[in-house]
Amino acid sequence: MAEIVLCDEDTILELKCKVMKNIHFVNQYKWLIDAYVSDFFISGYWNKIIPCWRNKLEMMSPPQHCFFLDTIKNSDEETRTLLPLSMLAFCQCLNLFSIKRQSINVETTELQEILKSLSKTRTIKKSNENVYETLDLESNNCERLNNDSVSDYSDASSKTAGHRVSSGIKASSTLINHQDYALFHVFRRHVKPKKQHEIHRLAQGVSLLSNICGCKKIVDVGAGLGHLSRILTFSKGLSVTTVEAAGTHAPKAFKYDQEMERDINKVLNRLKKDGDQTESMTSDSIKSCDELPNHVVCTISSDISAGQFVKVLNDQSFGNELDFSNSALETDNTNFSSTNVVDRETRNDNFILAGLHACGDLTPTLLRVFASCDKTVGLASVGCCYMKLTCRSDNESNINQSKEDGYPMSQFVQSLPEHQLSYAAREMACHFADSYKERLKADGEPLKVHCYRAVFQHIITTLHPEFDRGAMKLTIKNATNMPFENYCSSALKKLGYDDTIPSELMRQAKEYLPEWKNVMSFYTVRLSLGPVVETLILLDRLIYLYEQGLSSVLVPIFDPSLSPRNFLLLANKNNKTK
């Protein structure tokens, strides 16, 4: 099922009610969300699950567990099973409080009309009431929704904030043999299949926003090697400036820009010789350009002001005076200097902010700059790495008080009790649920890996009580293809410990291994809550923009089985409220 989420004056009340319900639901299962599966045995998590759930989970096959991760589409006869009423209610809540992830084709008329509607000027009635008085009013409305049936609530949401869209605009995968053939071949060079899919879809969204805003200037923040910037430049005909913290990426990006310019000029020259018919067939795929992307090297802090951000873009020293000739990467013996970058007379023009999986606090920073900067007229942002967001609830003494919160952003969510999300919760929201669903369907040995890790946790906490679980990520390749003793030996060595394990301790530990299916069940049920947590983070961002007088929309644009963080947040200043 495909869905977009619109936040404007007509839907804001419903979205706030949904957030309140979401927080209430999350807190009902806070112990489960904050649990680490590695502590399954040492913390006795299986016994914390209610008996009727434990009994049912023990009866279910791994493929039947897919129901928790895909409550809408999973209807295969072989995976159907009768569930306890409380478990059915749990799954229904997962459905209600999570945004649907089915990707949408952004180039269809239906979605374009929805996005164009954001351009209509709206008026918010100003009120002197404080947040808590407003909350009282909204709570009464939410109480009314609480008294409605689940079906009534679901039907209401389909007419307002959560727009269900027709099957005609659902996006189909264009990957064939691990290549996205919807992209012209020059755009696939140096790009992995997942990234091909992402830059193809996001470029479509940015191009659509550019047309709506009437703006051809794009600032791509967190641009990496500039793959998105090249498709925006050479396919969409846009003028792009990239901002990237890693200085080592800029010379390589510039080299790729030059390669693409040469290759595209060769293709276009060949097409001219082949005749106008062939050229017209490809004119929408590749274009010549007057200027290559401009690469700015700068670390964007979370407390950067709009003026400072514009100064970074306008200060040519960030891009033009950098000499890459002595770097590890040579760019055809050409210094990346003022002779290589067009001095843009229109540097003070308006621009659109774009970010593809801008990590952690960088996405909230883009939202703040967009809301406060007069030069920004559009926003196209896909976030990721929620666990890296600055949150006061993590450890206030260790957080730089000058940094802006990455969550919550909105005053509304900040004012709600128990709105906090732990590091474990935000990390879980980044997990690849669709990938794990395929592992459940395959019903193979890899499903035992979480049990291996949980049993090893029993061993290491016995041998080394001082062990800090979060000190490093423990990954053992092909874990379930090796004897458990070898797995433990490899893990201990990787952690820097002696790999000797007393025989009695190993014997006790191996008695847990037959319980691998319980560990898998626990992991699956916990993982099912990830989309609910992600939805809370995303809706907080929509509400923040609304508080700044801006309507916005969330659109799932990537295939979630390829790119799990697939929600694109779109907004433009043409819809700024008065």
N, C-alpha and C positions, 0 to 999 in steps of 0.2 A: 504494500500500500504506500503510495506516494503522498507527501504532505509538505507544505511550507507553513511557516509560522509568521504571521504579520503582527507587528506591534504598532498600534496607532491609537487615537482617542476612542475608537469604536471597540477595540479589543483589549485595552490596557487593564480594565477591571478583571476580565476573565483570566488574563495572564497572571495577575497578582494573586487571584484566588488559586490558580493552579500551582503557583510557587508555594503558597501557604500549605496546600494539601501535600505537595511534594516534600516539603521539609518535615511535615508531620509523619509521613510515610517513612522517610529516610531515618528519622529518629526512632521509629518503632523497631527498626532492624540495625540500629547503630552498632550493636555488639558484633553482628555478622559482617557488616561493611568494614569495620575497623580490625577485624581478625586477619591474621596472616595464616595461610594454609600450612606453612611450615611449622606452625605451633599446634597443628591438629591434635597430635597425641599428647604433648606435654601440657596442653591447656584443656584437654577433654572436651573439645568442641562438639563431637558427635552427640554427647549426652545433653548438650544445651539445646538441641533441636527437639521439638515436641514429638512425642512417641508416634502419633499417627503419620507424621511426615517421615520419620526414620523408617517405619515399617514399609511405607509406600516406596521410598527411595531405594530400599534394599531389594524390592521386587522389580524395579524398573531396569531395563537394559540401557546401556550407554546411548544408543540412538534415541530412545524414548526421552532421554534428558534434554534433547534438542528443544523440546516444548518450552523450556524455561528461557531459552535464548531467542526463540522465534515464535511467539505466541499467536501471531496472525497467520503466517504462511504455512506453518507446519500442520499438514493434514493427511500425511501418508498413513495408510491403513496400518502398516507395520510398526509405526511409532505411536499410534493412538493408545491411550490408556485412561482408565477412570481414575480421577484424582480426588483426594479428600476436599471437602467444601472449602476449608481454610486455605488449602493450596491453590484451588481455583481462584479464590478471591485475591490471593497474592499475585497470581499471574495476570489477573485482570487489572490490578493496580499497576503492575509493570507496564502494561499496555497503555493505560490512561496517562501515566506520568512520564512517559518517554516519547520523544519526538520520533516519528517514523523515519526510517533511514533509507528507504528505497530512493535511489538517485533519480533526478529529474533532468530532462533535456531543457537547458536554459534558452535554447533558440526557438522554442515553439511559441506560437501566438498567445496561448492561454497564459503562460507565465509572464510574457512581456507585458500583457495588459495589466496584470496584477502589479508588476513593478512600476509601470507608468502611473498607476493610481497613487503611488507615493508622492508624485510631483504636485498633487493638489495641496494647496495651502490649507492648513488646519489651524484652529484656534483652541488653545487650552484656557479654560477659565481659571484665572488666578485666585488663589485662596490663601487666607491668613491662618488657616487651621494648621496646627503642627502635624507631624507625621503620625503621632499616636491617635489623634482625633480622626484622621483619615482612615487609619487602620481599623478603628472601631466600626466605621461605616462599612468598610470593605469586609470586615469579619462577619457582619450581619448578612451581607450578600453571599459570602461563602457558606454561612450556616444554612442559608436557603438552598444553596447548591448541594450541601451535605444531605439535606432532607429529600432531595430528588433521587430518583433511581439512577443507577449507573448508566443505563441505556439513554435516559434523558440527557445526562451530562455529556455523554459521548456524542449524541446527536447535536447538542448545542455547540460543542467545540468544533464540529465539522462545518458549522455555518459561520464561525467568527474567526478566532485567532488561528486555529489549526485548519487550514484550507486543504481538504482532500482534493486531489487533482485527478483528472481523467487519465485512464491508462495510456492514452495517446501521447502524453508528454513524459512518460517514464523513459529513462535513458537505457538503451541497451549497450552491452559491452562491445567495444571496437577492437579488443585485443585478439590477435590471431598469432599463434605460435610465439607468444610472449612479446609481441610488438604491436603498437597501436597504429594500425594502418590508416586511421583517419587523419594522422599527421603526415605531412609531406616528409620524404625520407631525410631531408637535411635537418629537420627538427628532432629526429630520433637519434642522431649521432651523439655519442657520449652520454646518453640519457637512459637510465634503467627503465624497464617497463612500467613500474608503478609511477615513477615520475613522469613518464610520457603521458599516461592517463590523466594525471593531475594537472599538468600544464596545459594540456589540450582543453580540458573542461573549464579550468579557471580562466584561461584566455577568452573563452566564449563569454563567461560571466563578466569579465572586465570590459570586453568590447561592447556588450549590451549596455553596461552602466555608462560607458563613455558616450554612447549614442544618446542615452537619456539625459545625461548631464551636459552634453554639448562640449565636452572637454577631451582633448587629445593628449594631455600631459599626464603621465603615470609615474608614481614613485613607488617602487617595489622594495619593501623593507624586509630585511632578512633574506636577501636574494640568493645567497650561496654562490653558485657558479653561473648564475644569470640565465638559466634555461628558460624560465618564464619570460624574462625581458626580451629574449631573442624572438620568441614566437609572437609577442605583442608588437615588436618592431617590424619584423619581416613578414608576418602574416596578417596582422590587424592594422598595420600602418600607423602605430602610435609612437609617441616620443617618450622614451623611458629613462628614468634615472633610478639606479639601484643603490641601496644602502645596505652595507654588510660589515659586520664587526671584524671578521677574520680577514686581515690584510693579504693573506696568502691566496685567497680566492680571487681577488681582483685581477692579478695578471693572467690567471688561467681563463677567467671570464672574458677578458679583453682578447686573448688569443682565439677563443672560440668565436667571438664576434667577428673577427677578421676572417676566419675560416668560412663562416657562414656567408659573409658578404661576398667572398670570392665564388663560393659554390652557387649561390643564388644568381649572381650575375652571369655565370656560365649557363645555368639552366634557362634564364630569361633570353639570353642571346640565341641559344639553340631553339627555343620556342618561336622566336621571331622568324628564324629560317624555315621552321616547319609550317608556318602559316597562322593566320589569325584564329582559326577554329580551335586549334590545340591550345593556343595561348589563352583564349577566353575560358577554356575549361579549367585552367590552372590559376587564373587571375586572383581567385579568392584564397588560394593556398599560399602563394608566395608573392612578395612585393619587393621592389628595390627601395632603398631608403636613403635619405639625404644625410642622416646622422646615425651613428652607432649609439647603443645605450651608453649613458654616462655613469661610471662606477664610482660611488662615494664610499670611502672607508671610514666608518665611525661606529662607536658603540653607543647605542641609544639607551640611556638610563630611564628608569620608570618615572622619575620626577622631572623629565625634560619639559620645558614650556613650549608653547606653540612658536613663540619668537625664536627660541634657541633651535628648534627643529628646522624652521625656514632658513635660519642662518647657516646651518649645516649644509643645506642644499645649495645655497647661494655662494658659499665660500668655496671658490674653485680650488683652493689649496688642498682640500680633501681628496680631490680627484686628479687635478692636473699636475701638481708638483711632486707627486709620488713617483719615484724612480724605481722601476721594477727590473732594471737591467742586471742588478746584482742579486736578484732573488734566485731561488732554486729553479724557478721556471723561466726560461728564456722565451721572449715573444718575438722571434725572428730578428734578434739583435736590435730591436726598436724600443727605446725608452717610452714608458707610458707617461707622457708629459703633455704640456700645453699644446704641442703640435698635433697630438693624437685625438684631442677632444674638441668638438665644435664649441666655440664660445657662444652660448645661446643668448641671444638678445632678449628672449622672452622668458628669462629665468624668473621673473616676478609674476608669471602667469599663474592662474589657478591650476590645481592638479588633483588627481584622484589617488588616494592611498590604497595600496594593495599589499597583501601579505599571505604567502602560502606556507601554512604551518609555522607561523611565527611563534617561537618557543616561549613557553611560560609567560612572564610578565610583559613580553614584547607585544602580544596581541592587545591586552588592556591598555597599554601605552598608546598604541595606534588609535584606539577608540577615544582616548582622552585628547590626543592631538587633533583628531578629526572634529571632535565636538567644539574645541576651543580655537581652532585656527581658521581665520577668514579665508585663507587661500585654498583650503581643502573643500572640494565640492562633492566628492564621492568617496565611498569606502567599500572595498571588497576584501574581506578578511576571513581566513580559515585558521582557527587556532589549534593548538596541540599542547602536549606536555603540561597538563593541568597540575601535576604534582609539584611543578617548579613555580607555581604562583605564590606570590607573597601573601601569607595569611597570618593575622595576628594570633590565631588560635594554635599555631604550630608551637611556637616558643617565643613569647613576646620579648624576653630578655636578649634573644639572639637576633632580633630583627632590627635593621636600621630604621629608626623612626622617621627618617626623611623619605623613605620609599613609600610609594603609593600601594595600596592593597590591590592585588590581582583578583582576589575574591574576598568578600563581595564588593562589587563596584557601586551598586545602586544604594541610595539612601534607604529605599524601601526594604531591601533584604537585610541591610545592616541593622534596621530597627526591629527585625523579627527575632523572637527568642529562639535559641538553639539552631541558628542558621549555619553555624560553623561546620566546616568539612575538614576532616583530618587529612594528613598526608596520605595515609593508606586509602582513604575514600577517593581522593583525587587521582591517585595512581591507578586504582581499579577502573576509574572512568576512562582510562587510556588503553585498557586491555583490548585485545583483538578478538571479540566475541564470535564474529563470523568465522574466523579461522578455527577457533576451538570447536565450533559447531560441526565443522567438517571432520575434525578428529573424532568427535563423538559418533558421527555416522559411520566412520571407518571401523570403529570398535577394535582398535589394535593395541599393541604393547605400549606405544607412547603415552597412553592414558595413565599408565602407572607411574609416570615421572614425579607427579606431585606426592605420591605416597613415598617414593624413594627419598624425596627431600624432607618430608615430615619425619620419617624414621631417622634420617641422618641428624635432624635437629635434636632428637632424643639422645643420640650418641654424643654429639658435640657439647651439648649443655651438661651432660654427665662428666665428660672428660675435661671440659674447659668452661666452667660456670661463668667466667668473665666474658665469654664470647658475645660480641655485639652483633645481633642479627642484621642490622642495617648498615654495618660497616662497609660491606661490599656485596655486589650482586654475584651470586654463585650459579654459574652455568656450566654444566658438564655435557659435552656433546655426545649424542648417541647413548644417553644414560641407560635406557631400558634395554639396550642391546648388550650390556655387560653384566657380569655377576654383581650382586649387590655389594659384596666385599670390595670389588675393584672400584665401584662407584664411590664408596666411602673413603677408600685410600686416595683416590684422585681428588676428592673434595677437600680432605684434610691437607694434602700437599698444596693445593691451590690457595688455601687459607693460611699457609705458612706454618702448619703444625706437623708434628711427627705423625706418621700414618699408622702407628701401632694401636690396635684396638684389642682390649682384653677379650678372650674367647667367650667368657660368660656374658659380657655386655653385648657382644655381637649376637649371641644366641637369643638373648632377651629381645634385642631389636628386631631380629628376623621374624619373631612371632607376630609383629605388627603387619608384615607384608601382605598376608591374605586379606587385609582390610582395605586394599587399594581402592576398591569400588566405593566404599564409604567416603574416602578422601576425595575421589572424583565427584561424587554427588555433592559434597560440601562445597567444593571449588565451583561447580556449575551453578548452584543456587546463589552463591555469593556473586559470581560473575554476572548473573542476570540483573543485579542491581546497578551495574555500571552505567547503562544508558540513562537511568533515573538521575544519578548524580551528575552526569554530563548535561542532561537537560536543565537541571537547576543552575549550573554554571552559565549555560548559554542564555537562559531566560533572564538571568541577572544582568547580562550585558545588554539585552534588548531594553530592559526597563531603565538601565542607566542612560542609554541614548534618549529614551523618551523623556526622562527627567531633564535632559539638556535641550528639550524641544525638538527632538528628531525622531521621526518614524523610521522603522527599519524592518527587514524581513530576513528570516533564516531559510536557506534553500539547501537541501541535500544534493550535492552535484557529483560526488564521486561514487563509484561502485563500492559499497561498504566491504565487500569481500576482498577488494584490492587496497583500499585506503579507508581505514576505520574512522578517522577524524574527517568526516566528509561534509560538514555543515558550513556553508558559505554565508556570511553575514553581509548583507547589502544595504546601503543607505546612501541618500544624496541630499544635498543642502537645499535643493529646490522645494523640498517638502518641509522646510524648517517652520515650526509653529510660531505664531505671533502672539 
